[in-house]
Amino acid sequence: MVSTPRKRAAKSDTPKRRQAAHPTMEALQHFRLIFKSVKKHFHWVEQQTGVNGAQLWALAAAVEKPGLKVSELAKALAIHQSTASNLVDKLVKQGFLRRERSEEDQRIVHLFPQPGGLRLIKGAPKPLQGVLPDALSHLSSADLTHLNALLSCVARNMKVRDARGKMTLLADI
């Protein structure tokens, strides 16, 4: 049987016959896959819950630890405290969280989930913290150390860097 040109083209495009991508392009494709997957999960979360992924993660942290301070929330999400406060503002306005000032120090604000917030968390898509933090949490300590070293090298080699990005929510990038 004689193969047609179309069949030959399809045959040569099979995974076994494809030429391996240059390592730089392969790494770039991994970043693209990760960012696109994160974006897709954020979109799905918002469709299912009416809150964005960052708000869901913040709410989940407050549900996990009622009485959490805003500063502790910022640390748990690795974001700036003002960013955490903005997340809390939105969740309070939606009736999912309640703020309570400390009696000892009025500057300290504790966060408590409201019934609507508890219901939202119960029915929300998992993982509550998002797909990237979840994936990273499954890596070994040694793998995370190695990954962090490699990512630091990538960041140092970039001609344009914005250090504020370290404290920016992924949804805001």
C-alpha positions in Angstrom: 0.0 0.0 0.0 1.3 3.4 -1.0 1.1 6.2 1.6 -0.3 9.5 0.6 1.6 12.7 1.4 -1.0 13.5 4.0 -0.4 10.2 5.8 3.3 10.6 5.6 3.1 14.1 7.2 0.9 12.8 10.0 3.2 9.8 10.5 6.3 12.0 10.8 4.5 14.1 13.4 4.0 11.3 15.9 5.6 11.9 19.4 8.3 9.3 18.8 9.5 11.1 15.6 9.1 14.7 16.9 12.4 16.4 17.5 12.9 17.4 21.1 12.4 21.0 21.9 15.4 23.1 22.7 15.7 23.1 26.6 15.1 26.8 26.7 11.9 26.5 24.7 10.9 23.5 26.8 11.3 25.5 30.0 9.3 28.3 28.5 6.5 25.9 27.6 6.4 24.7 31.2 6.0 28.3 32.4 3.2 28.8 29.8 1.5 25.6 30.9 1.7 26.6 34.6 0.4 30.2 34.0 -2.4 29.1 31.7 -3.4 26.4 34.2 -3.4 28.9 37.1 -5.5 31.3 35.0 -8.0 28.5 34.0 -8.4 27.5 37.7 -9.0 31.1 38.8 -11.6 31.5 36.1 -13.3 28.2 37.2 -13.3 29.2 40.9 -14.9 32.6 40.1 -17.6 31.0 37.9 -18.4 28.4 40.7 -18.2 30.7 43.7 -18.5 34.4 42.7 -15.2 35.2 44.4 -11.8 35.1 42.8 -9.1 32.6 43.7 -7.2 34.9 46.0 -10.4 35.7 47.9 -11.2 32.0 48.2 -7.7 31.3 49.5 -7.9 34.1 52.1 -11.4 32.9 53.2 -10.1 29.3 53.5 -7.2 30.5 55.7 -9.7 32.4 58.0 -12.0 29.3 58.1 -9.0 27.1 59.0 -7.9 29.4 61.8 -10.7 31.6 63.1 -9.4 34.7 64.8 -6.5 34.9 62.3 -4.9 38.4 62.2 -4.7 40.3 58.9 -0.8 40.2 59.3 -0.9 36.4 59.6 -3.2 36.2 56.6 -0.7 38.3 54.6 2.1 36.0 55.7 0.1 32.8 54.9 -0.6 34.0 51.4 2.9 35.5 50.9 1.5 38.9 50.0 1.8 42.5 51.3 -0.4 43.4 54.3 -2.2 46.1 52.3 -3.1 43.5 49.7 -4.4 41.2 52.4 -6.5 44.1 53.8 -8.0 44.7 50.4 -9.0 41.0 50.1 -10.5 41.1 53.6 -12.5 44.3 52.7 -14.1 42.5 49.7 -14.9 39.4 51.8 -16.4 41.5 54.6 -18.6 43.5 52.1 -19.8 40.2 50.7 -20.7 38.9 54.1 -18.2 36.1 54.1 -15.9 37.4 56.9 -16.3 39.5 60.0 -13.5 41.7 61.4 -13.1 42.1 65.1 -10.6 44.5 66.7 -8.5 43.3 69.6 -9.5 44.6 72.9 -5.9 44.8 74.0 -4.6 46.6 70.9 -7.1 48.3 68.6 -4.6 48.2 65.7 -4.9 44.4 65.6 -7.8 43.0 63.6 -8.9 39.4 63.9 -10.9 37.6 61.1 -13.8 35.3 61.7 -15.8 33.4 59.0 -19.5 34.1 58.7 -22.0 31.4 57.9 -22.1 32.4 54.2 -18.3 32.1 54.1 -18.4 28.6 55.7 -21.0 27.5 53.1 -18.9 29.0 50.3 -15.8 27.1 51.4 -17.7 23.9 51.9 -18.9 23.9 48.2 -15.9 25.6 46.6 -13.7 23.9 44.0 -10.5 22.4 45.4 -7.7 23.1 46.0 -8.8 26.1 47.9 -5.4 27.7 47.8 -5.1 27.3 44.1 -3.4 24.8 41.8 0.1 26.3 41.9 0.4 26.5 45.7 -1.1 23.1 46.0 1.3 21.6 43.4 4.3 23.2 45.2 3.1 21.9 48.6 3.4 18.3 47.2 7.1 18.8 46.4 9.8 17.5 48.8 11.8 20.0 50.8 14.8 19.2 48.7 12.9 19.7 45.4 11.6 23.0 46.7 15.1 24.1 47.6 16.4 23.1 44.2 13.4 24.8 42.4 13.9 28.0 44.4 17.6 28.1 43.5 16.8 27.6 39.8 14.1 30.2 39.8 16.4 32.7 41.6 18.9 32.2 38.8 16.2 32.8 36.2 15.1 36.0 38.0 18.7 37.2 38.2 19.2 36.7 34.5 16.2 38.7 33.6 17.1 42.2 32.3 13.8 43.6 33.6 12.7 42.7 37.1 10.0 44.1 39.4 10.7 43.1 43.0 7.1 44.0 43.9 6.0 41.0 42.0 7.1 38.8 44.8 4.2 40.1 47.0 1.6 40.3 44.2 -1.3 37.9 43.9 -1.0 35.7 40.8 -4.4 36.8 39.7 -3.0 40.4 39.5 0.0 39.5 37.3 
